[in-house]
């Protein structure tokens, strides 16, 4: 799989052991130039960009607030001026602000997670769309979660946003087909990342791992491999699909 001549954008790629970073590095290893974004941890984003450059690819570390459409527009203008048109878009930016039940949730809780997890994906797709249509080639991935498939106690806004990403990708797949643009969703269960899994107490992690059919959490590079396949020419006929990377967490395991 070669992505020579392609420019990828991976949002939310600031964590050293994060899925965003793993995807960005995997795409670079296959020949893509890669723009990586973050917001609060720009040192992390810059480190990822330098690692990509060390692989011989072009890269750009971009501070972009995915919740703010004007900032996304500004970000895409900067990308085009420095790197060119985005061909591959990985909507990975997300955050579970806090787990809180409906009774205690506030409209601010809801808005914060929906804006970052769902709105940001739409904003990025909208900004990449015209060039993808003009170039008659584009690959779009929305990164969803087991919470979007099964729901989650205390995760109403996060689960709703992650479920929304599935519908978004399917709609994008329908509109993009005539322009050779594919859109698919990669659904993640549990993964060994410092943002979501490592902070959980060990005994709780072990219980969650036992709930998966494979009995373990995914490694970020395993998720990245699935994403790389989904945006490659080997998957050119796959669009509107849900790529299940939950390790059997959605199966009846006891």
C-alpha positions as CSV (number, residue, x, y, z in Angstrom):
1,X,0.0,0.0,0.0
2,X,1.5,3.3,-1.1
3,X,0.2,6.7,-0.4
4,X,2.9,8.6,-2.3
5,X,1.6,12.0,-3.4
6,X,-1.3,11.9,-0.9
7,X,-1.8,14.3,2.0
8,X,-3.5,13.0,5.2
9,X,-5.0,14.9,8.0
10,X,-5.2,13.2,11.4
11,X,-7.1,15.2,14.1
12,X,-6.4,14.6,17.7
13,X,-2.9,13.2,17.4
14,X,-1.2,14.7,20.5
15,X,-0.8,11.7,22.8
16,X,2.5,9.7,22.8
17,X,0.6,6.4,23.1
18,X,-2.5,7.6,21.4
19,X,-4.4,6.1,18.4
20,X,-4.2,9.4,16.5
21,X,-0.4,9.3,16.6
22,X,-0.3,5.6,15.7
23,X,-2.5,6.3,12.6
24,X,-0.4,9.3,11.6
25,X,2.9,7.3,11.8
26,X,1.4,4.3,10.0
27,X,0.2,6.5,7.1
28,X,3.6,8.2,6.9
29,X,5.4,4.8,6.8
30,X,3.2,4.0,3.8
31,X,4.3,7.1,2.0
32,X,1.8,9.8,2.9
33,X,2.6,13.3,4.0
34,X,0.7,13.9,7.2
35,X,-0.8,16.9,9.0
36,X,-1.5,16.3,12.7
37,X,-3.7,18.5,14.9
38,X,-4.2,19.0,18.6
39,X,-5.4,21.8,20.9
40,X,-4.3,21.6,24.5
41,X,-1.1,19.5,24.0
42,X,0.8,21.2,21.2
43,X,4.1,19.8,22.4
44,X,2.8,16.4,21.8
45,X,1.5,17.3,18.3
46,X,4.9,18.8,17.4
47,X,6.7,15.7,18.6
48,X,4.5,13.5,16.3
49,X,5.2,15.8,13.4
50,X,8.9,15.5,14.0
51,X,8.7,11.8,14.1
52,X,6.9,11.8,10.7
53,X,9.6,14.0,9.2
54,X,12.2,11.6,10.5
55,X,10.5,9.0,8.3
56,X,11.3,11.2,5.3
57,X,7.7,12.6,4.9
58,X,6.5,16.1,5.1
59,X,4.4,17.1,8.1
60,X,2.8,20.0,9.8
61,X,1.7,20.4,13.5
62,X,-1.5,22.4,13.6
63,X,-3.3,23.9,16.6
64,X,-7.0,23.6,15.7
65,X,-10.1,23.7,17.8
66,X,-12.4,21.2,16.1
67,X,-15.4,22.6,18.1
68,X,-15.1,26.0,16.3
69,X,-16.0,26.0,12.6
70,X,-14.2,29.3,12.0
71,X,-11.0,27.8,13.5
72,X,-11.4,24.7,11.4
73,X,-11.7,26.9,8.3
74,X,-8.6,28.8,9.3
75,X,-6.8,25.5,9.9
76,X,-7.6,24.1,6.4
77,X,-6.5,27.4,4.8
78,X,-3.2,27.0,6.6
79,X,-2.9,23.4,5.4
80,X,-3.6,24.2,1.8
81,X,-1.1,27.1,1.8
82,X,1.7,25.1,3.2
83,X,1.0,21.5,2.2
84,X,-1.8,21.4,-0.4
85,X,-5.2,19.7,-0.5
86,X,-6.2,17.0,2.0
87,X,-6.8,13.7,0.3
88,X,-7.2,11.5,3.4
89,X,-9.1,12.7,6.4
90,X,-9.1,10.8,9.7
91,X,-11.6,12.3,12.2
92,X,-10.0,11.1,15.4
93,X,-10.4,14.1,17.8
94,X,-12.5,13.1,20.8
95,X,-12.7,13.5,24.5
96,X,-14.9,12.1,27.2
97,X,-15.2,15.2,29.4
98,X,-16.6,13.4,32.4
99,X,-18.8,10.4,33.1
100,X,-22.0,11.7,34.5
101,X,-25.6,10.4,34.7
102,X,-28.5,12.1,32.9
103,X,-29.8,13.5,36.2
104,X,-26.5,15.3,36.9
105,X,-25.5,16.1,33.3
106,X,-25.7,19.7,32.1
107,X,-26.3,21.1,28.7
108,X,-22.6,22.3,28.8
109,X,-21.5,18.6,29.3
110,X,-23.6,17.6,26.3
111,X,-22.4,20.4,24.1
112,X,-18.7,19.9,24.9
113,X,-18.6,16.3,23.9
114,X,-20.9,16.5,20.9
115,X,-19.1,19.5,19.5
116,X,-15.7,17.8,19.7
117,X,-16.6,14.3,18.8
118,X,-19.3,14.9,16.2
119,X,-19.4,18.5,15.0
120,X,-15.6,18.6,14.4
121,X,-15.9,15.6,12.1
122,X,-18.5,17.4,10.0
123,X,-16.6,20.6,9.9
124,X,-13.4,18.9,8.7
125,X,-15.4,16.9,6.1
126,X,-17.0,20.1,4.8
127,X,-13.7,21.8,4.5
128,X,-12.0,18.9,2.7
129,X,-15.0,18.2,0.5
130,X,-14.6,20.6,-2.4
131,X,-11.0,19.6,-3.2
132,X,-11.8,15.9,-2.9
133,X,-14.6,16.3,-5.3
134,X,-12.5,18.3,-7.7
135,X,-9.7,15.7,-7.5
136,X,-12.1,12.8,-7.9
137,X,-10.5,11.0,-5.0
138,X,-10.9,11.1,-1.3
139,X,-10.8,8.8,1.8
140,X,-12.7,9.7,5.0
141,X,-12.7,7.8,8.3
142,X,-14.7,8.6,11.4
143,X,-13.4,7.0,14.5
144,X,-16.2,5.7,16.7
145,X,-16.5,3.7,19.9
146,X,-18.1,0.8,21.5
147,X,-20.2,3.4,23.4
148,X,-21.7,4.5,20.1
149,X,-22.7,0.9,19.4
150,X,-23.9,-0.3,22.8
151,X,-24.4,2.9,24.8
152,X,-22.6,3.6,28.1
153,X,-23.8,4.3,31.6
154,X,-23.0,8.0,32.3
155,X,-21.9,8.5,28.7
156,X,-25.1,9.9,27.0
157,X,-23.4,12.7,25.1
158,X,-20.3,10.7,24.2
159,X,-22.3,7.7,23.1
160,X,-24.7,9.8,21.1
161,X,-21.8,11.6,19.4
162,X,-20.0,8.4,18.6
163,X,-23.2,6.8,17.2
164,X,-23.7,10.0,15.1
165,X,-20.4,9.5,13.5
166,X,-21.7,6.2,11.9
167,X,-24.6,7.9,10.3
168,X,-22.4,10.8,9.2
169,X,-20.0,8.5,7.4
170,X,-22.8,6.6,5.7
171,X,-24.4,9.8,4.4
172,X,-21.0,11.0,3.3
173,X,-20.4,7.7,1.5
174,X,-23.6,8.2,-0.5
175,X,-22.8,11.7,-1.5
176,X,-19.2,11.0,-2.2
177,X,-19.5,7.8,-4.3
178,X,-19.8,9.7,-7.7
179,X,-16.6,11.6,-6.9
180,X,-14.6,8.4,-5.9
181,X,-14.7,9.5,-2.3
182,X,-15.2,6.7,0.3
183,X,-16.3,7.1,3.9
184,X,-16.1,4.4,6.5
185,X,-16.2,4.2,10.3
186,X,-13.7,2.4,12.5
187,X,-15.3,1.4,15.8
188,X,-12.9,0.9,18.7
189,X,-13.5,-1.0,21.9
190,X,-10.8,-0.8,24.5
191,X,-7.2,0.2,23.6
192,X,-4.0,0.6,25.5
193,X,-3.8,4.4,25.4
194,X,-2.9,6.8,28.2
195,X,-5.9,9.0,27.7
196,X,-8.7,6.5,28.3
197,X,-7.5,3.1,29.5
198,X,-4.3,3.4,31.5
199,X,-5.8,5.8,34.1
200,X,-8.4,3.1,35.0
201,X,-7.5,1.0,38.1
202,X,-5.9,-2.3,37.2
203,X,-8.6,-4.5,38.6
204,X,-11.2,-2.6,36.6
205,X,-9.1,-2.8,33.4
206,X,-8.9,-6.6,33.9
207,X,-12.6,-6.9,34.2
208,X,-13.2,-4.9,31.1
209,X,-10.6,-7.0,29.2
210,X,-12.3,-10.2,30.2
211,X,-15.5,-8.8,28.7
212,X,-13.9,-8.9,25.2
213,X,-13.8,-12.2,23.3
214,X,-10.0,-11.8,22.8
215,X,-9.5,-11.1,26.5
216,X,-7.3,-8.1,26.0
217,X,-7.2,-4.4,24.9
218,X,-6.1,-3.5,21.4
219,X,-2.7,-1.9,20.8
220,X,-2.8,1.5,19.0
221,X,-0.9,0.1,16.1
222,X,-3.6,-2.6,15.5
223,X,-6.2,0.1,15.2
224,X,-3.9,2.1,12.9
225,X,-3.4,-0.9,10.6
226,X,-7.2,-1.2,10.1
227,X,-7.4,2.5,9.3
228,X,-4.5,2.3,6.8
229,X,-6.3,-0.6,5.0
230,X,-9.6,1.2,5.0
231,X,-8.1,4.3,3.2
232,X,-6.0,2.2,0.8
233,X,-6.8,1.2,-2.8
234,X,-7.2,-2.4,-1.4
235,X,-10.4,-1.1,0.1
236,X,-11.5,1.0,-2.8
237,X,-14.8,-0.8,-3.1
238,X,-15.6,-0.4,0.6
239,X,-17.7,2.6,1.6
240,X,-20.3,3.2,4.2
241,X,-18.9,0.3,6.2
242,X,-18.4,-0.2,9.9
243,X,-14.9,-1.6,10.6
244,X,-15.3,-3.5,13.9
245,X,-12.1,-3.2,16.0
246,X,-13.8,-4.0,19.3
247,X,-12.1,-7.3,19.9
248,X,-15.4,-9.0,20.4
249,X,-16.5,-6.6,23.2
250,X,-19.9,-6.4,21.5
251,X,-20.3,-10.2,21.6
252,X,-22.1,-12.2,24.3
253,X,-19.1,-13.0,26.5
254,X,-19.4,-14.4,30.0
